[in-house]
Amino acid sequence: MQLIQSLFSSGFNIVLVVVGLGLIIFLHEFGHFIMAKKNGVRVEVFSLGFGAAIWSFRRGETEYRVAWLPLGGYVKMAGEGITDARNGEPWELTSKTPWQRFQIFVAGATMNLLIAFPIGIAAYAWGMRETTNEISTPGTAEGQAGMRPGDVVI
């Protein structure tokens, strides 16, 4: 029974880590996305994960997707790629001033910093559960040494 509880606990912890990383990735990419939109850059794809899309939808000029490989994400902006055609359109990334491009690129890291403080405060407030040094059921060696249930190891 304890093995099953341990496996369930480990599985739940893995799910928590995946959800936590997904949230951090989402907020990082959202920083790039929102700053690109603010500066008038056309965002073609907002993706959580890499590879083929599991789920996607299009709203306006942007395709939003969740992909198979959940190791990151990306925001594909018009005129960003080396092979993209650049026509000098005002909504292309390369048409923006260096300051605007800097804002777009730094926005992801800025979002990471902004979310780190609330996560740190929550982690501190929630804390870490520590087990006590109290003996619940002594094993053979502990029993032979005279330990009983309820004894505290100092």
C-alpha positions as CSV (number, residue, x, y, z in Angstrom):
1,M,0.0,0.0,0.0
2,Q,2.8,2.4,0.8
3,L,4.4,1.7,-2.6
4,I,1.1,2.7,-4.3
5,Q,1.0,5.9,-2.2
6,S,4.6,6.6,-3.0
7,L,4.0,6.1,-6.8
8,F,0.9,8.3,-6.7
9,S,2.7,11.0,-4.8
10,S,5.6,10.9,-7.3
11,G,3.2,11.0,-10.3
12,F,1.4,13.9,-8.8
13,N,4.7,15.7,-8.2
14,I,5.6,15.1,-11.9
15,V,2.2,16.6,-12.9
16,L,2.9,19.6,-10.7
17,V,6.3,20.2,-12.3
18,V,4.9,19.9,-15.8
19,V,2.1,22.3,-15.0
20,G,4.5,24.7,-13.3
21,L,7.0,24.7,-16.2
22,G,4.1,25.1,-18.6
23,L,2.9,28.2,-16.7
24,I,6.4,29.7,-16.7
25,I,6.8,29.0,-20.4
26,F,3.3,30.5,-21.2
27,L,4.1,33.7,-19.2
28,H,7.5,34.0,-20.9
29,E,6.1,33.7,-24.4
30,F,3.1,35.9,-23.5
31,G,5.6,38.6,-22.6
32,H,7.0,38.5,-26.1
33,F,3.5,38.3,-27.6
34,I,2.0,41.2,-25.7
35,M,4.9,43.5,-26.4
36,A,4.9,42.5,-30.1
37,K,1.2,43.4,-30.3
38,K,1.8,46.7,-28.4
39,N,4.5,47.7,-31.0
40,G,2.3,46.7,-33.9
41,V,4.1,43.6,-35.0
42,R,2.0,40.8,-36.6
43,V,2.2,37.6,-34.6
44,E,1.7,34.6,-36.9
45,V,2.0,31.8,-34.3
46,F,1.8,31.6,-30.5
47,S,2.8,28.1,-29.5
48,L,3.3,26.2,-26.3
49,G,5.5,23.3,-27.1
50,F,7.4,22.4,-30.3
51,G,6.5,20.1,-33.2
52,A,3.1,19.2,-34.6
53,A,0.1,20.8,-33.0
54,I,-2.1,18.7,-30.7
55,W,-4.7,21.5,-30.6
56,S,-4.9,24.8,-32.4
57,F,-7.2,27.6,-33.4
58,R,-6.9,30.9,-35.3
59,R,-8.1,34.2,-34.1
60,G,-7.4,37.1,-36.3
61,E,-4.0,36.9,-37.8
62,T,-2.6,34.6,-35.1
63,E,-2.7,30.9,-34.8
64,Y,-2.7,29.7,-31.2
65,R,-1.4,26.1,-30.6
66,V,-0.4,23.5,-28.1
67,A,2.3,21.2,-29.6
68,W,3.5,17.7,-28.8
69,L,6.9,18.4,-27.3
70,P,6.3,20.5,-24.1
71,L,9.9,21.7,-23.7
72,G,9.3,25.3,-24.5
73,G,7.3,27.5,-26.8
74,Y,7.7,30.3,-29.3
75,V,6.1,33.4,-30.8
76,K,6.5,33.6,-34.6
77,M,6.4,37.2,-35.7
78,A,6.2,38.5,-39.3
79,G,9.6,39.2,-40.8
80,E,11.4,37.4,-37.9
81,G,12.9,34.4,-39.8
82,I,15.9,34.5,-42.0
83,T,14.0,33.0,-44.9
84,D,10.9,35.3,-44.4
85,A,10.2,37.7,-47.2
86,R,10.8,41.2,-46.0
87,N,8.7,43.9,-47.8
88,G,9.3,46.7,-45.4
89,E,5.7,46.5,-44.2
90,P,5.0,48.4,-41.0
91,W,3.8,45.3,-39.2
92,E,7.1,43.3,-39.8
93,L,9.5,42.9,-36.9
94,T,12.5,44.2,-39.0
95,S,10.6,47.4,-39.7
96,K,10.6,48.4,-36.1
97,T,13.1,50.6,-34.4
98,P,16.0,48.9,-32.4
99,W,14.3,50.1,-29.2
100,Q,11.0,48.5,-30.1
101,R,12.8,45.2,-31.1
102,F,14.7,45.3,-27.8
103,Q,11.4,45.7,-25.9
104,I,9.9,42.7,-27.6
105,F,12.9,40.5,-27.0
106,V,13.4,41.5,-23.3
107,A,9.7,41.2,-22.5
108,G,9.9,37.4,-22.1
109,A,12.6,37.6,-19.4
110,T,10.8,40.5,-17.8
111,M,7.7,38.3,-17.4
112,N,9.9,35.6,-15.8
113,L,11.2,38.1,-13.3
114,L,7.7,39.5,-12.5
115,I,6.3,36.0,-11.9
116,A,9.3,34.9,-9.8
117,F,8.4,37.2,-6.9
118,P,4.8,35.9,-6.4
119,I,6.0,32.3,-6.9
120,G,8.7,32.9,-4.3
121,I,6.3,34.4,-1.8
122,A,3.8,31.5,-2.3
123,A,6.6,28.9,-1.9
124,Y,7.7,30.6,1.3
125,A,4.2,30.9,2.7
126,W,3.3,27.3,1.8
127,G,6.6,26.1,3.0
128,M,8.1,22.6,3.0
129,R,6.5,19.8,5.0
130,E,9.1,18.2,7.2
131,T,8.6,14.9,9.0
132,T,9.1,14.7,12.7
133,N,11.7,12.5,14.4
134,E,9.0,10.5,16.1
135,I,9.1,6.7,15.8
136,S,5.8,5.3,14.5
137,T,6.5,1.6,14.1
138,P,10.0,0.5,15.2
139,G,11.8,-2.0,13.0
140,T,13.6,-5.0,14.3
141,A,16.8,-3.2,15.1
142,E,15.0,-0.3,16.7
143,G,12.9,-2.7,18.9
144,Q,16.0,-4.5,20.0
145,A,17.6,-1.2,21.0
146,G,14.6,-0.5,23.2
147,M,12.7,2.1,21.0
148,R,8.9,2.2,21.3
149,P,6.2,3.9,19.2
150,G,6.1,7.6,20.1
151,D,9.8,7.9,21.0
152,V,11.6,10.9,19.5
153,V,15.1,10.6,18.0
154,I,17.2,13.6,19.0
